[in-house]
Amino acid sequence: MNKIVIHKVFVTRIKYYLLLKGGKMLDKYFEYKKHKTDFKTEVIAGTTTFLTMAYIMFLNPFILSGEFAGPEKGFFDFGAVYTATILATALACFIMAFYGKTWPIGLAPGMGINAFVAFGVCAGMGYTPQEALGAVLVAGILFLIISLTPIRAWLINSIPKSLKLGIGAGIGLFL
């Protein structure tokens, strides 16, 4: 067998297992037909979302490390932040994929708060990265409490519709 024939057989088998077998198995869980989509479309959408968000893997550690200033300057370690960014993003995306079956979205660290933590809290105010992460943990717990109570709905409903639309448009233009 020559290389071209082997390649075609390999590609055909991959398509069969991923698109037919994998698609049918996952269709039972995600109910593709009910939502007028299929396995192939969802794989393409997931790949597109990953490629759109991939810059965060590098930008987040770049900002939090203080442009490679290093932990001795009071910033975070690049390698640790790189690893944490990937693990947190992967975990959040997998949870969202299987919990929010009908409308999953990509989740990753915010790119605005990291600059504030690195340059405002650590460099500007002189707190250590550990103290900054402690404050982020407390803020996360408070956010979770607010999200699980009626306070969240009250806050969201207090924002005018025009401002909500403007925020969405602004973020879209920024990206």
N, C-alpha and C positions, 0 to 999 in steps of 0.2 A: 504494500500500500504506500502510495506517496503521501507527502505531507498535506497536500490540499484535500485529499479524500479523508484523511484522519481528522483534519480540522473541521470539515463539513459534518462528519459524524458526531464529533464532540459538540459542536454548536447546536446541532439538531437535538441531541440528548439533553443538553442544558435547557434549551427552549421548552422541550417536552416536560421536564421535571419542574421547572420554575413556573412556566406559564400555564400549563395544564394541571399538573398534579398539585403544585403549590397554590395556584390560583383557586382551584376547587376547594382545597382544604381551608384556606383562609376566607373564601367566600362564605362559608358557614358561619364564621365568627364575625366578619365585618359586613356581611350582607351587601356585597357589591351591586348586585342587580337591583336591589331595593333603592339604592342611592344613585343608580344610573351610571356606574363606573365599572372598571374591571381591574384585575391584578396588574396588568401591564401599565395602565394609566397611573395607578397608585405608585408603582415603582418609579416611573418617570417623574411624578410629582415629588416623591421623596428625595430622589437624586437632585432634582432642581432646587429643592429647599435646602439640602445639605450644601450644595455648591454656593448658594446665596449666602449662607451663614458661615461658611468655612473660614472667612477672614477673622472671625471672633477667636478662633484657636490661637492665632498669632498676635492679634492686636491687644487682647485682654492681658496676657502676660507682659507684653511690651510696655503697656501703660503702667501696670502695677509694679513692674520692676524698676520704674523710674528711668526708662530708656537705657537699660543695661547699667544703671548706677550700682546695682547690687545691694544685698541686704545690709552691708556695712554702712551704707548711706542712709539707712532707715526705711528702705523700700522692701518689697517682697522679693523672694527668690524666683527667678524666671522659670526654672524647671518645675518647681512645686506648683506655681500658678498655672503653667501650661498643662500639667497633668490634672490638676483639680478642675480646670476649665473643661477639658475633654470628658472627664468622668461625670461631672455634674450635668453637662449638656446631654451626654448619651443617656444617663439615667432619667433625666427629665423628659427627653423625647420619647423614650420607650414607655414610660408611665403614661404620657399623654397619648401615645399611639394606641395603647390597649385600653385605657380608661375612657378617652374621648373618641370612641370608635367612629362616630358619625362626622366629626369635624376636627381632626387632630391638627395641631399647629406645632411648629418648631419652637423649642424653648432653649434659651441660652442666657448667660450672664448679661446684664445691662451694660451698655457701653458708656453711659453717662455717669453713673454712680462710681464706677471704678476710677475715673480720673479724679473725682472729688475725694475718694478714700486715699488714693496715692499722693496727690499733690496738696489737697486741702487738709486732710486729717493727719497723714504721716509726715509729709514734708513741711507743711505750713504750721500745724499746731504742735508738732513734735511727738505725737503718739507713736507707739511701736506698732508694727503690723499686727501683733497679737491683740493689742488693745482695740485696734480698728476692727479686727474680725469679731471680737467680743461684742462690739457695738452693732455690727451687722447681724450677729446672731440674735441679739435682743430685738432689733428692728424686725427681723424675720418672724420672731415669735409674736410680736405685736401685730404684724400684718396678718398672720394666720388667725389670730383671735378676731381681728376686725373682719376678716373674710368669712368666718364661720358664724358671725352674728348679724343681726339686721343693720348694724352700723354701715356695712359695705353698701347695701342698697340705698341707704339714706345719703351717703357721700356721692355715689354715682348719680342719683337722681337730682342732686343739688347743682350739678354742672349743667349749664345751658347746652342745648343741642348744637347750636352754632359753634360753641367752643369745642365740643366733642368732635365735630366734623373737621374743624380747623386743625386740631391736634393730629387727627388721622392723616389729613392732607400734608401737614408739615413733616410728619415722620416719613410718609411716602416720598416726598420730594428730597428729603435728606438722604434716603437710601438710594 
